[in-house]
Amino acid sequence: MIQRANAHLEEWKNKQELAERMIPLIGQLYRNHDVVMSVHGRSLVGRSAIDIIRAHSFARKIDEVELPLSETCAVVEALSVIQPGPVSVDLALLANGFRASGSSDLESYLRDALGDSVDAQPARGTDVVLYGFGRIGRLLARIIIDHAGSGNTLNLRAIVVRKGSESDLVKRANLLRRDSVHGPFNGTIKVVPEEDVILANGVRIQVIYANDPSQVDYTQYGIENAILVDNTGRWRDAEGLGQHLQNQGIARVLLTAPGKGDMLNVVYGVNNDRITADETILSAASCTTNAITPVLKVLNDAYGVTQGHVETVHSYTNDQNLIDNFHKGDRRGRSAALNMVITETGAAKAVAKALPELAGKLTGNAIRVPTPDVSLAILNLQLGTETTRDELNDHLRQVSLTGALRTQIDFVESPEIVSTDFVGSNRAGIVDGLATIVTGDSAVLYVWYDNEYGYSCQVIRIIEQLAGSHPAHRPQLTP
């Protein structure tokens, strides 16, 4: 018994040693060459040894065996010799492919697998401006800073806010530094008060005080061809958001709320292929629309969706009152911390803007509940064909592991899982498989989503596409 215990401990220590050997190489390739490494979509950049071991253990869900760290460590060491250009590499696919090839020359295999990415040149970094610095704005800032890499991707140059007090700069920095839901900022933050600048992990962020887009001159800060992300929700139509384009230095505008009129509402993974060079103003839709649309697309493609109702159990937001007070919206004036509040949601109708084949087929409602983050969408659907609970769950599970929408959809089956377990999830939505109900052609699904962080990750994916900064996947992913 003691020998077996010692053997298990030695095996664990060996895994730790291999993971620790990989960490500096993963970081060096990321910072100097924009090489992003993952295991079946689980990023390894900036992760601890334990995180890397967990990612290798996760491979059992796909490959039915744990991915050997000895194999992926060899791949990482070979990549550090090759030093390719910007590329997103899946170590699991590369290690499995090399093993299956029967080759004994790992470096040659990797050069063939990477193709033209070996000699790819880094793109010029794209300037990003955050107009508004609330819940979503600060999470976008955290993610962009965390993804800074070599500085050849997204460059967070400025935030634009209304000045709240003489200590505004310090307060903004502190809100970025600490968050009651998402925890402390991963790094260091300094304030340069004489220049209205926040330094976060070496990223220089100019804080611009203005009450209106017309008051800002971005060129004086050297900002050029920037993507401006409007987080205020003050304007929802092309005319209002078009004010940003009147400023030199701003090339495109992305709204982090549902857009009105003919504006393109993008749910990344579903209809981002509709983005063209002519789209200078577009919307990232809502958090709920992003959570449910990928799942609805998968179900509609596989079974057909003839009609349905979406009920969202949504964490309270800043537009509600802490204690009963006047509010222009129905019921939202009642205390968010004490009540469940029935309110409206446009998410069901908004799905059709990204997935036109579901136009007129969905209704929706919402209940705001006293939790600060993570929401739950309940999809009550009439399908075009009959199925079973196991068949439907198996299909969604496989999509979440290897499908084209694996970045948007996750799948869990745990009798102990609760909402706080999904804080910080980077998926748009997570299907709770144990809660699925199927009777013939009727299905009820429960989809969790971090309505702050998960949505922010979707927004970042759109920004990266607009900037052309997301590196090619190698090996290439197939649907």
Beta strands, then each sheet from edge to edge (+ up, - down):
strand 1: 35-39
strand 2: 42-43
strand 3: 87-90
strand 4: 126-131
strand 5: 154-161
strand 6: 189-192
strand 7: 197-200
strand 8: 203-209
strand 9: 226-230
strand 10: 250-255
strand 11: 264-265
strand 12: 281-283
strand 13: 305-315
strand 14: 341-343
strand 15: 362-369
strand 16: 375-383
strand 17: 409-412
strand 18: 429-432
strand 19: 437-439
strand 20: 442-449
strand 21: 473-474
sheet 1: 2+ 1- 3- 21-
sheet 2: 6+ 7- 8+ 5+ 4+ 9+ 10+ 12+ 11+
sheet 3: 14+ 15- 13- 16+ 20- 18+ 17+
sheet 4: 14+ 15- 13- 16+ 20- 19+
end
